[in-house]
Amino acid sequence: MGPKTNNKHSGVKALSSVLKSLAVLDALTRSARPMRLIELAQTLQESRATTYQRLLTLTQGGWVEQTAEGAYRLSLQAARAGNAALEQANLGERSTSVMQELVLETHETVSLAALSGAHAQIIKRVEAEVVVRAQVQVGTRLSLDQSSSGRVLTAFASAELRERLGKLGATLASPALLREIVRKGYAASSGKDVPGVRSVAAPVFDARGACLFALSIVAPTDRFDEARLARPLLRNVEKLRALIAG
């Protein structure tokens, strides 16, 4: 029998040092921008020396990184952990019904993508039952500047995240195009990322308004109609946002 997690019955106490380090992550999660050492120390009501030690531990562990200005922010590893947590909480299963509804309405393949390093990566897919369909599989990596999912994930990202992606060598769409995507609420692909395939994608936000995923409809180029696909995409993405927000 494995160890119980309820310390009332097991008599095992949680490690206070770990809990206090996790409090640093929690503070950074709640902040809309990177935080300086003195800000974190004040938020946690600890000395700067103690807070710095916790930050050093989290930085070496890959969960936090320091900006050029000396502030601290969550790393992309933290973002990947958040995406994994959503999948393990059965978001993938619960999102299937929404994606299936979209497939039935449009008769095209529907995908869900997330950031993965300097690319967007398809993490879930529901195929349309048509003779000719877009051949883009789970695990496919898409460019951030040409794919609709990549464009959405960067258009609705924070300036800090776009800066980090640039440092990873990612090529982003032009600022003017990203602003246009935010205005419209969705993006269309250029058609250059995956030959013979076009797509439209919309952002899936969490309860705090952060863009976690891109929901997309993918079709062969000769059947692609941006206006026809964008309308049902925007209607159904709201259902997926509600699932995540709880």
Steps between C-alpha positions, in 0.01 A plus 500: 500500500637843403544783751193706585503866413273603786742594778222480759510125465858435392676728747731620221541877478544695180842652440462867592797599281332349195170669582674835530676451166166413341366826642754679279359324194150593611598867532654501152191327360271770637716782361436634149869593464843387624566587864814639663659341804383773736140468372498126555654536847230750595223283356627191686587700814850355506849645495660566164776248580248221565292588196812510283597152618159368398524673163845353445363152570208546263724649231744210515203263488382664179172641636599867518724717286650846542448777246774726368366769735546273802132414563368146531231320304368150443686297240345317204548182703232632735271559202553142380422371848178701498397350166575149629292567812201598286533179301529289814186671635319347200468824308595295195205269549258781583612705202429213261125568494556865407743405226266230369216753477724727296596214268133409445411861421789573262584150367866586548772379736538685833824528700618636833855636521728637772840665512793259504836673501524723194206333324131427535426130538176313437398322821151381404316439176152390391480395136216568259342201328563619146685341213757778473618650829798695624780265603638671812560264791526530878858597581544703180708812568385819332681828445394798708503744209318304227253265672167628633562336839848649529372842405223484760726372778742788442245774424329441834823438694655754733784719377731315741408163350555626146841626611587158640387330180724733301795398716420136420541583131131505411387706204181692575245662271530875450373726781238641262363154424498404869301815581252417224456148641423641844247739344320221309530240776639231272775430247528331162808313388713612208488160332880481498546299821335175385469473120146447374343592834343821636351565843334751730565507875366683806645538851390292799546703818520389862309666785772769529484590132824328398501326161571131563399334174398572144190325363515465123304371203723349234401441138659422164584821316245445222219472759616774735259791557613731779165671555307171499729343760567801724139544610446151651857504636434815704168363629645169614823635648287673764379159617857380537595813693211435739630146565842631597367787708289249693 
